[in-house]
Amino acid sequence: MSAPRLLLPRPPATFGTARLSARPPREDDGPAVFAAYANDPEVTRYLVWPAYERVEPLTAFLRDCIAAWEKGEGHLAWLLCLKGTDAPIGTLGVTVSPRGRALFGYALGRKYWGHGFAAEALTHVVDWALAQPAIFRAWAFCDVENTASMRVMEKAGMTREGILRRWQVCPTLGPELRDCCVYAKVR
């Protein structure tokens, strides 16, 4: 007999903050996401994926994101848009674990850096996560050289817990595993 499947809290499909709206991706978002941030090696410098060189593989990835929302499990990614628009400027995603953890990741088009958008969106979803009875830990990590991402996590109320040694490859920087700083907010 298999163990009963644990029902994980499902994030809202859409949300809004003071300056942003967030929604699940659509298949036709490929060209806009490509232009806004996914083709920029500076945006993807510290990410686990390199900048896309063509729209088609990005569109295939967006189809996977759509399927995750339809199933309600796995990595659930929102596209971030300026309030009152439907044009993506970045992305924010969450993976909710059955062990009471919510892992977040984000990327924002370079044009929108330095305006507090990433921290605004991350704060919203961290607060949502920790309001769920089944989630006790909201966490994220970034490359040890990504000081801008560290500031985003701190502004979202997360505390630096330490360094994850040889944790992640950043393909834009090379094939070696790199150290990452881990941040969390717990209740």
Contacts in CASP RR format, 6 or more apart in sequence:
PFRMAT RR
TARGET T0000
AUTHOR 0000-0000-0000
METHOD contacts of the structure
MODEL  1
MSAPRLLLPRPPATFGTARLSARPPREDDGPAVFAAYANDPEVTRYLVWP
AYERVEPLTAFLRDCIAAWEKGEGHLAWLLCLKGTDAPIGTLGVTVSPRG
RALFGYALGRKYWGHGFAAEALTHVVDWALAQPAIFRAWAFCDVENTASM
RVMEKAGMTREGILRRWQVCPTLGPELRDCCVYAKVR
6 98 0 8 1.000
8 73 0 8 1.000
8 96 0 8 1.000
8 97 0 8 1.000
8 98 0 8 1.000
8 134 0 8 1.000
9 96 0 8 1.000
9 129 0 8 1.000
9 132 0 8 1.000
9 133 0 8 1.000
9 134 0 8 1.000
9 135 0 8 1.000
10 72 0 8 1.000
11 76 0 8 1.000
11 94 0 8 1.000
11 96 0 8 1.000
11 125 0 8 1.000
11 128 0 8 1.000
11 129 0 8 1.000
12 128 0 8 1.000
13 23 0 8 1.000
13 24 0 8 1.000
13 69 0 8 1.000
14 21 0 8 1.000
14 22 0 8 1.000
14 23 0 8 1.000
14 24 0 8 1.000
14 78 0 8 1.000
15 21 0 8 1.000
15 22 0 8 1.000
15 78 0 8 1.000
15 124 0 8 1.000
15 125 0 8 1.000
15 128 0 8 1.000
16 22 0 8 1.000
16 83 0 8 1.000
16 124 0 8 1.000
17 83 0 8 1.000
17 120 0 8 1.000
17 121 0 8 1.000
17 123 0 8 1.000
17 124 0 8 1.000
18 83 0 8 1.000
18 120 0 8 1.000
19 82 0 8 1.000
19 83 0 8 1.000
19 117 0 8 1.000
19 120 0 8 1.000
20 80 0 8 1.000
20 81 0 8 1.000
20 82 0 8 1.000
20 83 0 8 1.000
20 117 0 8 1.000
20 120 0 8 1.000
20 121 0 8 1.000
21 80 0 8 1.000
21 81 0 8 1.000
21 82 0 8 1.000
21 83 0 8 1.000
21 84 0 8 1.000
21 85 0 8 1.000
22 78 0 8 1.000
22 79 0 8 1.000
22 80 0 8 1.000
22 81 0 8 1.000
22 92 0 8 1.000
22 121 0 8 1.000
23 78 0 8 1.000
23 79 0 8 1.000
23 81 0 8 1.000
23 86 0 8 1.000
24 65 0 8 1.000
24 66 0 8 1.000
24 69 0 8 1.000
24 76 0 8 1.000
24 77 0 8 1.000
24 78 0 8 1.000
24 79 0 8 1.000
25 33 0 8 1.000
25 62 0 8 1.000
25 65 0 8 1.000
25 66 0 8 1.000
25 77 0 8 1.000
25 78 0 8 1.000
25 79 0 8 1.000
25 88 0 8 1.000
25 91 0 8 1.000
26 62 0 8 1.000
26 66 0 8 1.000
27 59 0 8 1.000
27 62 0 8 1.000
27 63 0 8 1.000
27 66 0 8 1.000
29 62 0 8 1.000
29 79 0 8 1.000
29 88 0 8 1.000
30 38 0 8 1.000
30 55 0 8 1.000
30 58 0 8 1.000
30 59 0 8 1.000
30 62 0 8 1.000
31 55 0 8 1.000
32 87 0 8 1.000
32 88 0 8 1.000
33 58 0 8 1.000
33 62 0 8 1.000
33 79 0 8 1.000
33 88 0 8 1.000
33 90 0 8 1.000
33 91 0 8 1.000
34 52 0 8 1.000
34 55 0 8 1.000
34 58 0 8 1.000
36 87 0 8 1.000
36 88 0 8 1.000
36 89 0 8 1.000
36 90 0 8 1.000
36 109 0 8 1.000
36 111 0 8 1.000
37 43 0 8 1.000
37 88 0 8 1.000
37 89 0 8 1.000
37 90 0 8 1.000
37 91 0 8 1.000
37 107 0 8 1.000
37 108 0 8 1.000
37 109 0 8 1.000
37 110 0 8 1.000
38 44 0 8 1.000
38 51 0 8 1.000
38 52 0 8 1.000
38 58 0 8 1.000
38 107 0 8 1.000
39 51 0 8 1.000
39 52 0 8 1.000
39 53 0 8 1.000
40 51 0 8 1.000
40 109 0 8 1.000
40 110 0 8 1.000
41 50 0 8 1.000
41 51 0 8 1.000
41 172 0 8 1.000
42 110 0 8 1.000
43 51 0 8 1.000
43 107 0 8 1.000
43 108 0 8 1.000
43 109 0 8 1.000
43 110 0 8 1.000
44 50 0 8 1.000
44 51 0 8 1.000
44 107 0 8 1.000
44 172 0 8 1.000
45 146 0 8 1.000
45 170 0 8 1.000
45 172 0 8 1.000
45 173 0 8 1.000
46 142 0 8 1.000
46 143 0 8 1.000
46 145 0 8 1.000
46 146 0 8 1.000
46 149 0 8 1.000
46 170 0 8 1.000
46 172 0 8 1.000
46 173 0 8 1.000
47 107 0 8 1.000
47 170 0 8 1.000
47 172 0 8 1.000
48 168 0 8 1.000
48 169 0 8 1.000
48 170 0 8 1.000
48 171 0 8 1.000
49 171 0 8 1.000
50 171 0 8 1.000
50 172 0 8 1.000
51 172 0 8 1.000
52 58 0 8 1.000
65 75 0 8 1.000
65 76 0 8 1.000
65 77 0 8 1.000
68 74 0 8 1.000
68 75 0 8 1.000
68 76 0 8 1.000
68 77 0 8 1.000
69 76 0 8 1.000
74 95 0 8 1.000
74 96 0 8 1.000
75 93 0 8 1.000
75 94 0 8 1.000
75 95 0 8 1.000
76 93 0 8 1.000
76 94 0 8 1.000
76 95 0 8 1.000
76 96 0 8 1.000
77 91 0 8 1.000
77 92 0 8 1.000
77 93 0 8 1.000
78 91 0 8 1.000
78 92 0 8 1.000
78 93 0 8 1.000
78 121 0 8 1.000
79 88 0 8 1.000
79 90 0 8 1.000
79 91 0 8 1.000
80 88 0 8 1.000
80 89 0 8 1.000
80 90 0 8 1.000
80 91 0 8 1.000
80 92 0 8 1.000
80 108 0 8 1.000
80 117 0 8 1.000
80 121 0 8 1.000
81 87 0 8 1.000
81 88 0 8 1.000
81 89 0 8 1.000
82 89 0 8 1.000
89 108 0 8 1.000
89 109 0 8 1.000
89 111 0 8 1.000
89 112 0 8 1.000
89 117 0 8 1.000
90 106 0 8 1.000
90 107 0 8 1.000
90 108 0 8 1.000
90 109 0 8 1.000
90 112 0 8 1.000
91 106 0 8 1.000
91 107 0 8 1.000
91 108 0 8 1.000
92 104 0 8 1.000
92 105 0 8 1.000
92 106 0 8 1.000
92 118 0 8 1.000
92 121 0 8 1.000
92 122 0 8 1.000
92 125 0 8 1.000
93 104 0 8 1.000
93 105 0 8 1.000
93 106 0 8 1.000
93 125 0 8 1.000
94 102 0 8 1.000
94 103 0 8 1.000
94 104 0 8 1.000
94 105 0 8 1.000
94 125 0 8 1.000
94 129 0 8 1.000
95 102 0 8 1.000
95 103 0 8 1.000
96 102 0 8 1.000
96 129 0 8 1.000
96 135 0 8 1.000
97 103 0 8 1.000
100 134 0 8 1.000
100 135 0 8 1.000
100 136 0 8 1.000
100 137 0 8 1.000
101 135 0 8 1.000
101 136 0 8 1.000
101 137 0 8 1.000
101 138 0 8 1.000
101 139 0 8 1.000
102 125 0 8 1.000
102 126 0 8 1.000
102 129 0 8 1.000
102 135 0 8 1.000
102 137 0 8 1.000
102 138 0 8 1.000
102 139 0 8 1.000
103 139 0 8 1.000
103 140 0 8 1.000
104 122 0 8 1.000
104 125 0 8 1.000
104 126 0 8 1.000
104 138 0 8 1.000
104 139 0 8 1.000
104 140 0 8 1.000
105 140 0 8 1.000
106 118 0 8 1.000
106 121 0 8 1.000
106 122 0 8 1.000
106 140 0 8 1.000
106 152 0 8 1.000
108 117 0 8 1.000
108 118 0 8 1.000
113 148 0 8 1.000
114 148 0 8 1.000
116 152 0 8 1.000
116 155 0 8 1.000
118 149 0 8 1.000
118 152 0 8 1.000
119 151 0 8 1.000
119 152 0 8 1.000
119 155 0 8 1.000
119 156 0 8 1.000
122 140 0 8 1.000
122 152 0 8 1.000
122 153 0 8 1.000
122 155 0 8 1.000
122 156 0 8 1.000
123 155 0 8 1.000
123 156 0 8 1.000
123 157 0 8 1.000
125 138 0 8 1.000
126 138 0 8 1.000
126 156 0 8 1.000
126 157 0 8 1.000
126 158 0 8 1.000
126 185 0 8 1.000
129 135 0 8 1.000
129 138 0 8 1.000
130 136 0 8 1.000
130 138 0 8 1.000
130 185 0 8 1.000
130 186 0 8 1.000
130 187 0 8 1.000
136 186 0 8 1.000
136 187 0 8 1.000
137 184 0 8 1.000
137 185 0 8 1.000
137 186 0 8 1.000
138 158 0 8 1.000
138 184 0 8 1.000
138 185 0 8 1.000
138 186 0 8 1.000
139 158 0 8 1.000
139 182 0 8 1.000
139 183 0 8 1.000
139 184 0 8 1.000
139 185 0 8 1.000
140 153 0 8 1.000
140 158 0 8 1.000
140 182 0 8 1.000
140 183 0 8 1.000
140 184 0 8 1.000
141 164 0 8 1.000
141 167 0 8 1.000
141 168 0 8 1.000
141 180 0 8 1.000
141 181 0 8 1.000
141 182 0 8 1.000
141 183 0 8 1.000
142 149 0 8 1.000
142 150 0 8 1.000
142 153 0 8 1.000
142 180 0 8 1.000
142 181 0 8 1.000
142 183 0 8 1.000
143 149 0 8 1.000
143 168 0 8 1.000
143 170 0 8 1.000
143 173 0 8 1.000
143 178 0 8 1.000
143 179 0 8 1.000
143 180 0 8 1.000
143 181 0 8 1.000
144 163 0 8 1.000
144 178 0 8 1.000
144 179 0 8 1.000
144 180 0 8 1.000
144 181 0 8 1.000
150 160 0 8 1.000
150 181 0 8 1.000
150 183 0 8 1.000
153 160 0 8 1.000
153 183 0 8 1.000
154 160 0 8 1.000
154 183 0 8 1.000
156 185 0 8 1.000
157 185 0 8 1.000
158 183 0 8 1.000
158 184 0 8 1.000
158 185 0 8 1.000
159 183 0 8 1.000
159 184 0 8 1.000
159 185 0 8 1.000
160 181 0 8 1.000
160 182 0 8 1.000
160 183 0 8 1.000
161 182 0 8 1.000
161 183 0 8 1.000
161 184 0 8 1.000
162 181 0 8 1.000
162 182 0 8 1.000
163 179 0 8 1.000
163 180 0 8 1.000
163 181 0 8 1.000
163 182 0 8 1.000
164 179 0 8 1.000
164 180 0 8 1.000
164 181 0 8 1.000
164 182 0 8 1.000
165 179 0 8 1.000
166 177 0 8 1.000
166 178 0 8 1.000
166 179 0 8 1.000
167 177 0 8 1.000
167 178 0 8 1.000
167 179 0 8 1.000
167 180 0 8 1.000
168 177 0 8 1.000
168 178 0 8 1.000
168 180 0 8 1.000
169 175 0 8 1.000
169 176 0 8 1.000
169 177 0 8 1.000
169 178 0 8 1.000
170 178 0 8 1.000
END
